[in-house]
């Protein structure tokens, strides 16, 4: 990549260009309609190059929730033999002629959810039909009612945690859902490769249920599984959530040559040495985003004999046939910095041109790092259905305060170009059961990716939930229930 191209990439990352149009798809009565929204090229490519959700879309989602307010629901689920449309009365306001922003498939169609976006996933093994989505929406209403009532019994819930001796400090969120309480200095640590301090959270080590290892995604850490840790531990599981090297409270190790194989080997080591999984006492491994690739590596190549099942949560990676290793498409940071091969060659040459090339790459990474640091909440809100809470934002900001964080960001930006393993090859070689826990409204990893994965593993369990890119944190109740339901089916 030329110097001029890198300069343009840095400018694009720091200053928005003219807006471009992207499409969103809605499915109603098996017909597809499109609407357009505006997003900047810089925001499109800064992290995962998929379209972001604008404020208008967030308002749209809020209106969608109103369509399924409790006043419209009589009895759910409907009694056996009842018609679905009888169980869900029409919105009276809509019947009186309220305008909507979406075409209706037929004038005789029931006007229940003209603004609800449904999954376009159409695998014969797990088709997400209109009825399933309506059931999910109604279930979400019931869940919200339960959450509100649960706030009155907060003391009882916290006292129940005392039954597990190694449970980390807990708290209730504003919806009354239990989660791990944020700690400034992290939780437990272990030595990786006898030199790096790596942080992790665990609970239920003395339980007799299966082991569960949780792997976070890009820019996140073990705290991103704050809702799963107490829930699964109370269900009898032995739960471990690690911070991969370079992230969260773990050593930043900016001198390491990061790549997917590197993190996959760390997860494999963690499964063996900290979670203590064996060939007779295997572990479930779950990963979100790029953490799903590290989990996939461990389950397929690093520790397959110790893997009971694999849960991919809105997985990153290119699963298309004949896809090259590395990211599906370069992020803005990767374009600005260049490849690991470029930087290594420039350093080896030890010429003025080479030194300038390396210096520019690092400056580009530093600029994007600082720009991202002040936009943590904005970026998260783009890919969450629900509002992001301040504790999550603070937890990511804490990691960015590490003195080595800036250098580590540069090192991690080269990880994609160092990666040689192909996600499709790992998946094809995997023998363990697979679950796809998928946030249906993820603008980065859309349900079409789940469809690609299902083509490779048609026996996989597809569990869509109404959430964004991180369903385990965006919609923990449905995500937890779906995971346990699947895990109980695995022998």
Beta strands, then each sheet from edge to edge (+ up, - down):
strand 1: 19-28
strand 2: 31-40
strand 3: 170-172
strand 4: 178-180
strand 5: 188-192
strand 6: 196-203
strand 7: 211-215
strand 8: 238-242
strand 9: 283-288
strand 10: 307-313
strand 11: 433-439
strand 12: 461-465
sheet 1: 1+ 2-
sheet 2: 3+ 4-
sheet 3: 5+ 6- 8+ 7+ 9+ 10+ 11+ 12+
end
